[in-house]
Amino acid sequence: MADEEGAEGGPDWPPGEGAVRAIRLADERPALIRPLRPEDDRFYPAFASAVTEEDHWMRFLTVGGGFRPEQVRRLTHFDREDARAYIALDPAEAEMLGVSRIHRVDGREGEFAVIVRSDLKGLGLGHALMEEVLLGAKALRLASVWGLVLRENWMMLALCREFGMVAERGDDPTLVTVRLTFP
Ligand SMILES: CC(C)(COP(=O)(O)OP(=O)(O)OC[C@H]1O[C@@H](n2cnc3c(N)ncnc32)[C@H](O)[C@@H]1OP(=O)(O)O)[C@@H](O)C(=O)NCCC(=O)NCCS
C-alpha cells in the first residue's frame, strides 16, 4: 500500500472534501490524489496512450482501447450530487497516473471503477484510489457500492477483498460483482 505523507486543503470544496492527498508509491515515486476537475480532461489523451488494450478492456469491458472524446467529457463532467471521481497525478500535476470514480446507480447504491496507468500497476496506487472512492461513497450517503470485475482480473479481485468486499457471481460467467455494504 502507498504511504500517505500529508494533506492540504483544496479550493472551492466543502470541508473534508477536495483535499489533496500526497502519497508515495511502492517504488518511492511521489504522487498526489485529488478530486477530478472538468479541466483534467486534458490529461486523458496521454493517459490513454499509456494504458494497454488489456487494461482498458478490464476497466471498460469494451474493446479498442483509447478514450473517445465524448467518453472523456462524460468521465470528467459529472454532477457532484450523484458522483465523485479522484485523479492521481505526479506532484507537478503534469501526468495522470490513475483515476477512480463512484456514481449513484439506484438511490443508495453506487457503482465504482478504477484504473491505473499500465506501467504503474502493483505499486499501491489502486489501493489509494479505492480508499478515496469509499470516502466518496460516504459523501454521497450510499448504503452499498459495487463494481463489475472480470473473473480473470485477479489484481482487482485481491484489492476488493482487502476492502472486505464480497464477490457475487451472476448470469455472465466471465464477470464477478464485488460489493461492499456499509454498516
Ligand atoms: C486493478 C487495478 C486498479 C489495481 O491497481 P494497482 O495499483 O495495480 O493495485 P495495487 O498495487 O494497489 O494492489 C492491489 C492489491 O493487488 C495485490 N497485488 C498487487 N500486486 C501484486 C503482486 N505483484 N503480487 C501479488 N499480489 C499483488 C495485493 O493484494 C494488493 O494489495 P496491497 O494494497 O496490499 O498491496 C490496476 O491494476 C488496473 O488499473 N488494472 C486495469 C484496469 C482494471 O482492471 N480496473 C478495475 C475495473 S473495476
The ligand as a Gaussian input file, in Angstrom:
#p B3LYP/6-31G(d) Opt

LIG

0 1
 C       -6.870000      -3.285000     -10.810000
 C       -6.011000      -2.060000     -10.563000
 C       -6.889000      -0.826000     -10.442000
 C       -5.267000      -2.251000      -9.235000
 O       -4.450000      -1.138000      -9.012000
 P       -2.884000      -1.360000      -8.679000
 O       -2.316000      -0.059000      -8.354000
 O       -2.291000      -2.114000      -9.800000
 O       -3.004000      -2.306000      -7.412000
 P       -2.255000      -2.174000      -6.003000
 O       -0.796000      -2.043000      -6.208000
 O       -2.951000      -1.150000      -5.188000
 O       -2.514000      -3.630000      -5.456000
 C       -3.801000      -4.095000      -5.130000
 C       -3.684000      -5.456000      -4.493000
 O       -3.351000      -6.415000      -5.506000
 C       -2.476000      -7.376000      -4.946000
 N       -1.198000      -7.294000      -5.656000
 C       -0.725000      -6.252000      -6.369000
 N        0.462000      -6.569000      -6.927000
 C        0.729000      -7.823000      -6.557000
 C        1.790000      -8.733000      -6.823000
 N        2.832000      -8.397000      -7.594000
 N        1.723000      -9.971000      -6.301000
 C        0.679000     -10.331000      -5.528000
 N       -0.357000      -9.521000      -5.243000
 C       -0.339000      -8.287000      -5.748000
 C       -2.366000      -7.081000      -3.489000
 O       -3.416000      -7.716000      -2.800000
 C       -2.584000      -5.595000      -3.471000
 O       -2.978000      -5.103000      -2.273000
 P       -1.934000      -4.279000      -1.298000
 O       -2.514000      -2.911000      -1.247000
 O       -1.985000      -4.996000      -0.007000
 O       -0.572000      -4.307000      -1.930000
 C       -4.964000      -1.848000     -11.697000
 O       -4.146000      -2.977000     -11.782000
 C       -5.594000      -1.549000     -13.045000
 O       -5.765000      -0.396000     -13.403000
 N       -5.967000      -2.591000     -13.824000
 C       -6.580000      -2.388000     -15.125000
 C       -7.986000      -1.788000     -15.013000
 C       -8.855000      -2.578000     -14.086000
 O       -8.783000      -3.788000     -14.023000
 N       -9.741000      -1.869000     -13.363000
 C      -10.682000      -2.481000     -12.459000
 C      -12.064000      -2.480000     -13.062000
 S      -13.282000      -2.025000     -11.834000

